């Protein structure tokens, strides 16, 4: 965990030639998760949005690997 950073993730995604839109969306989700983590988790709508966005990105990445 200590070696995991957004910057390293971005480098790995780019190294694997992940499309730019997926890289950007993945980093945006991580930013949302960080904000959500520090917000007190009172807004259920935010958590549902993050969940949906995460599933969408996972689906896009899975499509790349087919």
PyMOL Python script that loads the backbone (N, CA, C, O; Angstrom):
from pymol import cmd

cmd.read_pdbstr("""\
ATOM      1  N   UNK A   1       0.809  -1.196   0.000  1.00  0.00           N
ATOM      2  CA  UNK A   1       0.000   0.000   0.000  1.00  0.00           C
ATOM      3  C   UNK A   1       0.852   1.260   0.000  1.00  0.00           C
ATOM      4  O   UNK A   1       0.499   2.255  -0.632  1.00  0.00           O
ATOM      5  N   UNK A   2       1.964   1.217   0.703  1.00  0.00           N
ATOM      6  CA  UNK A   2       2.777   2.427   0.790  1.00  0.00           C
ATOM      7  C   UNK A   2       3.380   2.809  -0.558  1.00  0.00           C
ATOM      8  O   UNK A   2       3.741   3.966  -0.773  1.00  0.00           O
ATOM      9  N   UNK A   3       3.489   1.841  -1.464  1.00  0.00           N
ATOM     10  CA  UNK A   3       4.046   2.138  -2.781  1.00  0.00           C
ATOM     11  C   UNK A   3       2.989   2.553  -3.794  1.00  0.00           C
ATOM     12  O   UNK A   3       3.317   2.926  -4.920  1.00  0.00           O
ATOM     13  N   UNK A   4       1.732   2.489  -3.402  1.00  0.00           N
ATOM     14  CA  UNK A   4       0.650   2.813  -4.323  1.00  0.00           C
ATOM     15  C   UNK A   4       0.362   4.308  -4.280  1.00  0.00           C
ATOM     16  O   UNK A   4       0.011   4.859  -3.237  1.00  0.00           O
ATOM     17  N   UNK A   5       0.514   4.943  -5.414  1.00  0.00           N
ATOM     18  CA  UNK A   5       0.159   6.357  -5.549  1.00  0.00           C
ATOM     19  C   UNK A   5      -0.594   6.535  -6.852  1.00  0.00           C
ATOM     20  O   UNK A   5      -0.526   5.690  -7.745  1.00  0.00           O
ATOM     21  N   UNK A   6      -1.306   7.631  -6.949  1.00  0.00           N
ATOM     22  CA  UNK A   6      -2.011   7.930  -8.204  1.00  0.00           C
ATOM     23  C   UNK A   6      -1.019   8.089  -9.341  1.00  0.00           C
ATOM     24  O   UNK A   6      -1.285   7.685 -10.473  1.00  0.00           O
ATOM     25  N   UNK A   7       0.120   8.676  -9.035  1.00  0.00           N
ATOM     26  CA  UNK A   7       1.133   8.890 -10.071  1.00  0.00           C
ATOM     27  C   UNK A   7       1.661   7.560 -10.616  1.00  0.00           C
ATOM     28  O   UNK A   7       1.828   7.395 -11.824  1.00  0.00           O
ATOM     29  N   UNK A   8       1.921   6.619  -9.709  1.00  0.00           N
ATOM     30  CA  UNK A   8       2.412   5.305 -10.148  1.00  0.00           C
ATOM     31  C   UNK A   8       1.342   4.555 -10.932  1.00  0.00           C
ATOM     32  O   UNK A   8       1.644   3.877 -11.914  1.00  0.00           O
ATOM     33  N   UNK A   9       0.095   4.680 -10.494  1.00  0.00           N
ATOM     34  CA  UNK A   9      -1.001   4.053 -11.230  1.00  0.00           C
ATOM     35  C   UNK A   9      -1.087   4.632 -12.636  1.00  0.00           C
ATOM     36  O   UNK A   9      -1.231   3.891 -13.608  1.00  0.00           O
ATOM     37  N   UNK A  10      -1.000   5.945 -12.745  1.00  0.00           N
ATOM     38  CA  UNK A  10      -1.057   6.585 -14.063  1.00  0.00           C
ATOM     39  C   UNK A  10       0.081   6.101 -14.951  1.00  0.00           C
ATOM     40  O   UNK A  10      -0.123   5.850 -16.139  1.00  0.00           O
ATOM     41  N   UNK A  11       1.266   5.969 -14.389  1.00  0.00           N
ATOM     42  CA  UNK A  11       2.413   5.487 -15.166  1.00  0.00           C
ATOM     43  C   UNK A  11       2.153   4.066 -15.661  1.00  0.00           C
ATOM     44  O   UNK A  11       2.415   3.758 -16.824  1.00  0.00           O
ATOM     45  N   UNK A  12       1.640   3.201 -14.789  1.00  0.00           N
ATOM     46  CA  UNK A  12       1.367   1.813 -15.176  1.00  0.00           C
ATOM     47  C   UNK A  12       0.286   1.733 -16.245  1.00  0.00           C
ATOM     48  O   UNK A  12       0.412   0.974 -17.206  1.00  0.00           O
ATOM     49  N   UNK A  13      -0.766   2.509 -16.078  1.00  0.00           N
ATOM     50  CA  UNK A  13      -1.829   2.503 -17.087  1.00  0.00           C
ATOM     51  C   UNK A  13      -1.305   2.980 -18.432  1.00  0.00           C
ATOM     52  O   UNK A  13      -1.636   2.408 -19.471  1.00  0.00           O
ATOM     53  N   UNK A  14      -0.499   4.013 -18.413  1.00  0.00           N
ATOM     54  CA  UNK A  14       0.074   4.518 -19.669  1.00  0.00           C
ATOM     55  C   UNK A  14       1.064   3.527 -20.268  1.00  0.00           C
ATOM     56  O   UNK A  14       1.140   3.374 -21.487  1.00  0.00           O
ATOM     57  N   UNK A  15       1.809   2.866 -19.417  1.00  0.00           N
ATOM     58  CA  UNK A  15       2.767   1.859 -19.877  1.00  0.00           C
ATOM     59  C   UNK A  15       2.055   0.729 -20.611  1.00  0.00           C
ATOM     60  O   UNK A  15       2.585   0.157 -21.564  1.00  0.00           O
ATOM     61  N   UNK A  16       0.846   0.418 -20.152  1.00  0.00           N
ATOM     62  CA  UNK A  16       0.050  -0.637 -20.773  1.00  0.00           C
ATOM     63  C   UNK A  16      -0.816  -0.123 -21.921  1.00  0.00           C
ATOM     64  O   UNK A  16      -1.697  -0.823 -22.419  1.00  0.00           O
ATOM     65  N   UNK A  17      -0.548   1.096 -22.321  1.00  0.00           N
ATOM     66  CA  UNK A  17      -1.261   1.729 -23.439  1.00  0.00           C
ATOM     67  C   UNK A  17      -2.769   1.788 -23.221  1.00  0.00           C
ATOM     68  O   UNK A  17      -3.557   1.578 -24.143  1.00  0.00           O
ATOM     69  N   UNK A  18      -3.147   2.074 -21.998  1.00  0.00           N
ATOM     70  CA  UNK A  18      -4.556   2.249 -21.673  1.00  0.00           C
ATOM     71  C   UNK A  18      -5.022   3.554 -22.305  1.00  0.00           C
ATOM     72  O   UNK A  18      -4.328   4.566 -22.201  1.00  0.00           O
ATOM     73  N   UNK A  19      -6.176   3.555 -22.954  1.00  0.00           N
ATOM     74  CA  UNK A  19      -6.676   4.787 -23.573  1.00  0.00           C
ATOM     75  C   UNK A  19      -6.740   5.949 -22.565  1.00  0.00           C
ATOM     76  O   UNK A  19      -7.061   5.763 -21.391  1.00  0.00           O
ATOM     77  N   UNK A  20      -6.430   7.118 -23.054  1.00  0.00           N
ATOM     78  CA  UNK A  20      -6.342   8.315 -22.207  1.00  0.00           C
ATOM     79  C   UNK A  20      -7.624   8.557 -21.409  1.00  0.00           C
ATOM     80  O   UNK A  20      -7.561   8.924 -20.236  1.00  0.00           O
ATOM     81  N   UNK A  21      -8.783   8.353 -22.035  1.00  0.00           N
ATOM     82  CA  UNK A  21     -10.033   8.612 -21.318  1.00  0.00           C
ATOM     83  C   UNK A  21     -10.203   7.678 -20.121  1.00  0.00           C
ATOM     84  O   UNK A  21     -10.757   8.085 -19.100  1.00  0.00           O
ATOM     85  N   UNK A  22      -9.743   6.447 -20.227  1.00  0.00           N
ATOM     86  CA  UNK A  22      -9.833   5.510 -19.112  1.00  0.00           C
ATOM     87  C   UNK A  22      -8.868   5.920 -18.001  1.00  0.00           C
ATOM     88  O   UNK A  22      -9.210   5.839 -16.821  1.00  0.00           O
ATOM     89  N   UNK A  23      -7.681   6.353 -18.369  1.00  0.00           N
ATOM     90  CA  UNK A  23      -6.712   6.822 -17.373  1.00  0.00           C
ATOM     91  C   UNK A  23      -7.293   8.015 -16.612  1.00  0.00           C
ATOM     92  O   UNK A  23      -7.257   8.053 -15.382  1.00  0.00           O
ATOM     93  N   UNK A  24      -7.821   8.971 -17.341  1.00  0.00           N
ATOM     94  CA  UNK A  24      -8.389  10.174 -16.715  1.00  0.00           C
ATOM     95  C   UNK A  24      -9.557   9.807 -15.814  1.00  0.00           C
ATOM     96  O   UNK A  24      -9.636  10.283 -14.682  1.00  0.00           O
ATOM     97  N   UNK A  25     -10.461   8.969 -16.296  1.00  0.00           N
ATOM     98  CA  UNK A  25     -11.628   8.584 -15.499  1.00  0.00           C
ATOM     99  C   UNK A  25     -11.230   7.800 -14.250  1.00  0.00           C
ATOM    100  O   UNK A  25     -11.830   7.974 -13.190  1.00  0.00           O
ATOM    101  N   UNK A  26     -10.228   6.943 -14.373  1.00  0.00           N
ATOM    102  CA  UNK A  26      -9.748   6.180 -13.221  1.00  0.00           C
ATOM    103  C   UNK A  26      -9.189   7.110 -12.151  1.00  0.00           C
ATOM    104  O   UNK A  26      -9.481   6.950 -10.966  1.00  0.00           O
ATOM    105  N   UNK A  27      -8.394   8.071 -12.569  1.00  0.00           N
ATOM    106  CA  UNK A  27      -7.816   9.020 -11.614  1.00  0.00           C
ATOM    107  C   UNK A  27      -8.893   9.904 -10.993  1.00  0.00           C
ATOM    108  O   UNK A  27      -8.792  10.272  -9.823  1.00  0.00           O
ATOM    109  N   UNK A  28      -9.913  10.246 -11.759  1.00  0.00           N
ATOM    110  CA  UNK A  28     -11.020  11.033 -11.215  1.00  0.00           C
ATOM    111  C   UNK A  28     -11.774  10.243 -10.142  1.00  0.00           C
ATOM    112  O   UNK A  28     -12.180  10.804  -9.124  1.00  0.00           O
ATOM    113  N   UNK A  29     -11.956   8.955 -10.373  1.00  0.00           N
ATOM    114  CA  UNK A  29     -12.633   8.122  -9.376  1.00  0.00           C
ATOM    115  C   UNK A  29     -11.808   8.067  -8.089  1.00  0.00           C
ATOM    116  O   UNK A  29     -12.356   8.162  -6.991  1.00  0.00           O
ATOM    117  N   UNK A  30     -10.504   7.914  -8.228  1.00  0.00           N
ATOM    118  CA  UNK A  30      -9.656   7.889  -7.038  1.00  0.00           C
ATOM    119  C   UNK A  30      -9.747   9.208  -6.286  1.00  0.00           C
ATOM    120  O   UNK A  30      -9.796   9.220  -5.056  1.00  0.00           O
ATOM    121  N   UNK A  31      -9.771  10.312  -7.013  1.00  0.00           N
ATOM    122  CA  UNK A  31      -9.924  11.620  -6.354  1.00  0.00           C
ATOM    123  C   UNK A  31     -11.258  11.707  -5.617  1.00  0.00           C
ATOM    124  O   UNK A  31     -11.321  12.217  -4.499  1.00  0.00           O
ATOM    125  N   UNK A  32     -12.320  11.210  -6.242  1.00  0.00           N
ATOM    126  CA  UNK A  32     -13.634  11.214  -5.590  1.00  0.00           C
ATOM    127  C   UNK A  32     -13.615  10.340  -4.340  1.00  0.00           C
ATOM    128  O   UNK A  32     -14.180  10.708  -3.310  1.00  0.00           O
ATOM    129  N   UNK A  33     -12.965   9.187  -4.434  1.00  0.00           N
ATOM    130  CA  UNK A  33     -12.886   8.295  -3.283  1.00  0.00           C
ATOM    131  C   UNK A  33     -12.130   8.951  -2.128  1.00  0.00           C
ATOM    132  O   UNK A  33     -12.505   8.809  -0.965  1.00  0.00           O
ATOM    133  N   UNK A  34     -11.071   9.662  -2.465  1.00  0.00           N
ATOM    134  CA  UNK A  34     -10.324  10.369  -1.423  1.00  0.00           C
ATOM    135  C   UNK A  34     -11.197  11.431  -0.759  1.00  0.00           C
ATOM    136  O   UNK A  34     -11.207  11.549   0.466  1.00  0.00           O
ATOM    137  N   UNK A  35     -11.919  12.194  -1.551  1.00  0.00           N
ATOM    138  CA  UNK A  35     -12.805  13.216  -0.991  1.00  0.00           C
ATOM    139  C   UNK A  35     -13.904  12.574  -0.155  1.00  0.00           C
ATOM    140  O   UNK A  35     -14.233  13.059   0.927  1.00  0.00           O
ATOM    141  N   UNK A  36     -14.466  11.486  -0.659  1.00  0.00           N
ATOM    142  CA  UNK A  36     -15.520  10.783   0.048  1.00  0.00           C
ATOM    143  C   UNK A  36     -15.009  10.251   1.386  1.00  0.00           C
ATOM    144  O   UNK A  36     -15.708  10.313   2.397  1.00  0.00           O
ATOM    145  N   UNK A  37     -13.796   9.733   1.379  1.00  0.00           N
ATOM    146  CA  UNK A  37     -13.203   9.184   2.592  1.00  0.00           C
ATOM    147  C   UNK A  37     -13.082  10.243   3.691  1.00  0.00           C
ATOM    148  O   UNK A  37     -13.262   9.939   4.870  1.00  0.00           O
ATOM    149  N   UNK A  38     -12.781  11.467   3.310  1.00  0.00           N
ATOM    150  CA  UNK A  38     -12.587  12.533   4.294  1.00  0.00           C
ATOM    151  C   UNK A  38     -13.841  13.359   4.550  1.00  0.00           C
ATOM    152  O   UNK A  38     -13.820  14.275   5.371  1.00  0.00           O
ATOM    153  N   UNK A  39     -14.921  13.048   3.862  1.00  0.00           N
ATOM    154  CA  UNK A  39     -16.136  13.865   3.983  1.00  0.00           C
ATOM    155  C   UNK A  39     -17.061  13.403   5.109  1.00  0.00           C
ATOM    156  O   UNK A  39     -18.031  14.094   5.421  1.00  0.00           O
ATOM    157  N   UNK A  40     -16.792  12.282   5.710  1.00  0.00           N
ATOM    158  CA  UNK A  40     -17.674  11.767   6.731  1.00  0.00           C
ATOM    159  C   UNK A  40     -18.710  10.805   6.182  1.00  0.00           C
ATOM    160  O   UNK A  40     -19.520  10.267   6.938  1.00  0.00           O
ATOM    161  N   UNK A  41     -18.693  10.585   4.888  1.00  0.00           N
ATOM    162  CA  UNK A  41     -19.575   9.609   4.229  1.00  0.00           C
ATOM    163  C   UNK A  41     -21.058   9.853   4.479  1.00  0.00           C
ATOM    164  O   UNK A  41     -21.827   8.899   4.595  1.00  0.00           O
ATOM    165  N   UNK A  42     -21.461  11.088   4.562  1.00  0.00           N
ATOM    166  CA  UNK A  42     -22.862  11.387   4.827  1.00  0.00           C
ATOM    167  C   UNK A  42     -23.720  11.423   3.572  1.00  0.00           C
ATOM    168  O   UNK A  42     -24.946  11.352   3.665  1.00  0.00           O
ATOM    169  N   UNK A  43     -23.117  11.530   2.428  1.00  0.00           N
ATOM    170  CA  UNK A  43     -23.886  11.704   1.201  1.00  0.00           C
ATOM    171  C   UNK A  43     -23.967  10.386   0.430  1.00  0.00           C
ATOM    172  O   UNK A  43     -23.029  10.012  -0.274  1.00  0.00           O
ATOM    173  N   UNK A  44     -25.086   9.691   0.567  1.00  0.00           N
ATOM    174  CA  UNK A  44     -25.282   8.406  -0.095  1.00  0.00           C
ATOM    175  C   UNK A  44     -25.225   8.550  -1.614  1.00  0.00           C
ATOM    176  O   UNK A  44     -24.739   7.654  -2.305  1.00  0.00           O
ATOM    177  N   UNK A  45     -25.717   9.665  -2.132  1.00  0.00           N
ATOM    178  CA  UNK A  45     -25.708   9.885  -3.577  1.00  0.00           C
ATOM    179  C   UNK A  45     -24.284   9.860  -4.113  1.00  0.00           C
ATOM    180  O   UNK A  45     -24.036   9.314  -5.188  1.00  0.00           O
ATOM    181  N   UNK A  46     -23.356  10.438  -3.382  1.00  0.00           N
ATOM    182  CA  UNK A  46     -21.966  10.436  -3.825  1.00  0.00           C
ATOM    183  C   UNK A  46     -21.449   9.008  -3.885  1.00  0.00           C
ATOM    184  O   UNK A  46     -20.781   8.633  -4.848  1.00  0.00           O
ATOM    185  N   UNK A  47     -21.746   8.213  -2.877  1.00  0.00           N
ATOM    186  CA  UNK A  47     -21.236   6.847  -2.867  1.00  0.00           C
ATOM    187  C   UNK A  47     -21.828   6.022  -4.008  1.00  0.00           C
ATOM    188  O   UNK A  47     -21.121   5.209  -4.604  1.00  0.00           O
ATOM    189  N   UNK A  48     -23.091   6.212  -4.318  1.00  0.00           N
ATOM    190  CA  UNK A  48     -23.711   5.496  -5.431  1.00  0.00           C
ATOM    191  C   UNK A  48     -23.086   5.931  -6.755  1.00  0.00           C
ATOM    192  O   UNK A  48     -22.878   5.108  -7.646  1.00  0.00           O
ATOM    193  N   UNK A  49     -22.791   7.201  -6.881  1.00  0.00           N
ATOM    194  CA  UNK A  49     -22.154   7.714  -8.098  1.00  0.00           C
ATOM    195  C   UNK A  49     -20.752   7.123  -8.256  1.00  0.00           C
ATOM    196  O   UNK A  49     -20.373   6.707  -9.351  1.00  0.00           O
ATOM    197  N   UNK A  50     -19.998   7.085  -7.185  1.00  0.00           N
ATOM    198  CA  UNK A  50     -18.651   6.521  -7.241  1.00  0.00           C
ATOM    199  C   UNK A  50     -18.709   5.037  -7.601  1.00  0.00           C
ATOM    200  O   UNK A  50     -17.911   4.553  -8.402  1.00  0.00           O
ATOM    201  N   UNK A  51     -19.656   4.327  -7.004  1.00  0.00           N
ATOM    202  CA  UNK A  51     -19.808   2.908  -7.294  1.00  0.00           C
ATOM    203  C   UNK A  51     -20.115   2.687  -8.773  1.00  0.00           C
ATOM    204  O   UNK A  51     -19.495   1.840  -9.416  1.00  0.00           O
ATOM    205  N   UNK A  52     -21.064   3.441  -9.309  1.00  0.00           N
ATOM    206  CA  UNK A  52     -21.432   3.305 -10.717  1.00  0.00           C
ATOM    207  C   UNK A  52     -20.245   3.632 -11.627  1.00  0.00           C
ATOM    208  O   UNK A  52     -19.960   2.902 -12.576  1.00  0.00           O
ATOM    209  N   UNK A  53     -19.561   4.732 -11.327  1.00  0.00           N
ATOM    210  CA  UNK A  53     -18.396   5.119 -12.133  1.00  0.00           C
ATOM    211  C   UNK A  53     -17.309   4.050 -12.089  1.00  0.00           C
ATOM    212  O   UNK A  53     -16.665   3.771 -13.100  1.00  0.00           O
ATOM    213  N   UNK A  54     -17.109   3.460 -10.927  1.00  0.00           N
ATOM    214  CA  UNK A  54     -16.090   2.411 -10.781  1.00  0.00           C
ATOM    215  C   UNK A  54     -16.440   1.196 -11.627  1.00  0.00           C
ATOM    216  O   UNK A  54     -15.577   0.633 -12.301  1.00  0.00           O
ATOM    217  N   UNK A  55     -17.696   0.794 -11.592  1.00  0.00           N
ATOM    218  CA  UNK A  55     -18.144  -0.349 -12.398  1.00  0.00           C
ATOM    219  C   UNK A  55     -17.963  -0.051 -13.885  1.00  0.00           C
ATOM    220  O   UNK A  55     -17.532  -0.919 -14.644  1.00  0.00           O
ATOM    221  N   UNK A  56     -18.288   1.164 -14.300  1.00  0.00           N
ATOM    222  CA  UNK A  56     -18.135   1.544 -15.708  1.00  0.00           C
ATOM    223  C   UNK A  56     -16.676   1.440 -16.148  1.00  0.00           C
ATOM    224  O   UNK A  56     -16.387   0.931 -17.231  1.00  0.00           O
ATOM    225  N   UNK A  57     -15.761   1.921 -15.310  1.00  0.00           N
ATOM    226  CA  UNK A  57     -14.333   1.867 -15.659  1.00  0.00           C
ATOM    227  C   UNK A  57     -13.851   0.422 -15.710  1.00  0.00           C
ATOM    228  O   UNK A  57     -13.102   0.050 -16.612  1.00  0.00           O
ATOM    229  N   UNK A  58     -14.269  -0.380 -14.762  1.00  0.00           N
ATOM    230  CA  UNK A  58     -13.880  -1.796 -14.766  1.00  0.00           C
ATOM    231  C   UNK A  58     -14.379  -2.474 -16.037  1.00  0.00           C
ATOM    232  O   UNK A  58     -13.649  -3.247 -16.657  1.00  0.00           O
ATOM    233  N   UNK A  59     -15.605  -2.192 -16.423  1.00  0.00           N
ATOM    234  CA  UNK A  59     -16.146  -2.749 -17.666  1.00  0.00           C
ATOM    235  C   UNK A  59     -15.323  -2.320 -18.881  1.00  0.00           C
ATOM    236  O   UNK A  59     -15.031  -3.134 -19.757  1.00  0.00           O
ATOM    237  N   UNK A  60     -14.955  -1.052 -18.929  1.00  0.00           N
ATOM    238  CA  UNK A  60     -14.151  -0.557 -20.055  1.00  0.00           C
ATOM    239  C   UNK A  60     -12.789  -1.256 -20.112  1.00  0.00           C
ATOM    240  O   UNK A  60     -12.324  -1.625 -21.190  1.00  0.00           O
ATOM    241  N   UNK A  61     -12.160  -1.435 -18.965  1.00  0.00           N
ATOM    242  CA  UNK A  61     -10.855  -2.090 -18.925  1.00  0.00           C
ATOM    243  C   UNK A  61     -10.992  -3.550 -19.325  1.00  0.00           C
ATOM    244  O   UNK A  61     -10.148  -4.070 -20.055  1.00  0.00           O
ATOM    245  N   UNK A  62     -12.031  -4.215 -18.865  1.00  0.00           N
ATOM    246  CA  UNK A  62     -12.258  -5.606 -19.245  1.00  0.00           C
ATOM    247  C   UNK A  62     -12.461  -5.732 -20.752  1.00  0.00           C
ATOM    248  O   UNK A  62     -11.989  -6.696 -21.354  1.00  0.00           O
ATOM    249  N   UNK A  63     -13.147  -4.787 -21.365  1.00  0.00           N
ATOM    250  CA  UNK A  63     -13.364  -4.813 -22.809  1.00  0.00           C
ATOM    251  C   UNK A  63     -12.036  -4.711 -23.571  1.00  0.00           C
ATOM    252  O   UNK A  63     -11.883  -5.286 -24.649  1.00  0.00           O
ATOM    253  N   UNK A  64     -11.084  -3.976 -23.000  1.00  0.00           N
ATOM    254  CA  UNK A  64      -9.774  -3.834 -23.635  1.00  0.00           C
ATOM    255  C   UNK A  64      -9.021  -5.160 -23.652  1.00  0.00           C
ATOM    256  O   UNK A  64      -8.236  -5.423 -24.563  1.00  0.00           O
ATOM    257  N   UNK A  65      -9.259  -5.980 -22.657  1.00  0.00           N
ATOM    258  CA  UNK A  65      -8.520  -7.228 -22.505  1.00  0.00           C
ATOM    259  C   UNK A  65      -9.147  -8.398 -23.264  1.00  0.00           C
ATOM    260  O   UNK A  65      -8.655  -9.524 -23.184  1.00  0.00           O
ATOM    261  N   UNK A  66     -10.218  -8.141 -23.990  1.00  0.00           N
ATOM    262  CA  UNK A  66     -10.858  -9.218 -24.752  1.00  0.00           C
ATOM    263  C   UNK A  66     -10.292  -9.297 -26.142  1.00  0.00           C
ATOM    264  O   UNK A  66     -10.708 -10.145 -26.931  1.00  0.00           O
TER     265      UNK A  66
END
""", "prot")
cmd.dss("prot")
cmd.show_as("cartoon", "prot")
cmd.util.cbc("prot")
cmd.orient("prot")
